[in-house]
Amino acid sequence: MVYFFVLTASVSLLVNWVGPTFYKNRYLLNVTVSSVLSIIILFLIHYFLLADFFRWLDIFLFIIFFGIISVTVSLVTCIPFIFFDSRFNDWRDSKLTTCLYIVIFIISGSALYSISCQNIKRNGLANDFSISPDDKKIIFSFYKKGKASIYTANIDGSNVKRLTFARKESHLCPRYSSDGSKILFLSSWFESNPQSRINIMNSDGTQLKQVTSKQENITEAIFSSDDKTIFYLKSEYYGHYSPIANNNPHDFDIYSILPDGSCEKKITDLNAYSMSCLSLIDKGERLLFSTSPAGVDEKEKTFHALSLFTGDIYSFDPEIKSFEEKDFREYYRNPCISQDGRYLSYSGLSQEENIGNKGEYEVFVKDLKTKEIMQITKLGKNIESIRFLNKQNKIMFIYDENWTERFAPPNLRLMKVDVNGDNLIEISLNIFFEFRDEFSFF
């Protein structure tokens, strides 16, 4: 909203500056041209930069709402030109013309800077999602202007609906309950370090309630198989252990808490360098998660299964062919086991010649019965998250289209594929324009 005022003022000043070259004293025409150009530019920004889609009603309301604003701003910016034109026979040759010219470029530059800052803020799909128990729905987070809200859609990407409206925090890592009636997600924000809390709501977005209240760095959370407990990952340290490393969450462990916020309990004592991909396996009797070593250790296993009854941890890896180049700490990421326990899927460095050493991760599937391993994608990108459908031998995953593009912002895509690599398709998620997003000033 703020940048639209600046944009309209800049366009209006430029039109009023150029306009008299072709015609004189037609300020009503200048206002009309300024308003139309401003609306067209704003529409293009929303469509191409903010990934918004428009219904016909949205387009009509968009034109009416921003038309009123642009006409008002254009009229105000015409006043100096009318005033100058009435006092000077040839005001374009006066010293005031030079000053006005400078002002135009300052305001125009401010508008362009505002628009570029808007583009820098993340827009698009976040890197996590969840599939409903009946395989009919998905929930996911989607960024607009740097803040992520929760959306739901049919499994084919149709019928997208927004469930939460993020303002000063992002809503991330949504998860369905075992019966699909509840959704769990994290509200995340950044102060001096990352902060987050766990929230629960109905699957239609109603009856939202907060589970945790302390300022903690919780990175993932899931329901237990009976939905009576919540398991989550929490970091106790945000910083870096190496002088050349960036700040990141470290010292991870697994915790549990009841949905009413009581009985918080620390389950592990690992102080892991990093931890992710928390999920339930073996009919809810064990927790699957992934860790990364602090240093380069070829023998350290990265996938782990924690028994909720004994507390024992079984560590393993897919044991795929290793690479001659040893430049990467992690060879396996994003572990996920199918509902029937038959398949293990994960992302690993590509086995294609001259590709794997570029840090490009593909989707692999291991048949736990036959021990056969297959690379089922050849996208040449980076896989962000993987989920098995509950009732079908299919996989959905998110990958970053811009992974190999230097300095490019994330461009995440949702895909679906059979476990044998057949029928790879993209799931298109059309996020429609909403006026309430225009009033998010921060």
Protein Blocks (a to p, Z undefined) as FASTA:
>chain_A
ZZmmmmmmmmmmmmmmmmmmmpghilklmmmmmmmmmmmmmmmmmmmmnopacdfklmmm
mmmmmmmmmmmmmmmmmmmmmmmmmmpmblmlmmklmmmmmmmmmmmmmmmmmmmmmmmp
ccdjdfbdcddfklpaccddddeehiacdddddfkopaiacfbdcfkbccehiacdfkop
accddddddffbccdddddddfkopaiacfbfcdcddfbdcddfkopaccddddfbdcdf
bfkbccddehiadddddfkopaiacfbdnkpabdchiaceehhpaccdddddfbdcfkbc
fbdcddfklopacdddehiacdfblcbfblbghiacdfkomaccdddddfbehklmnopa
cdddddfklopacdfbdnhpacfbdcddfkbccddddddfklmpghiacddddddddfko
paiacddddddddfklmmmmZZ
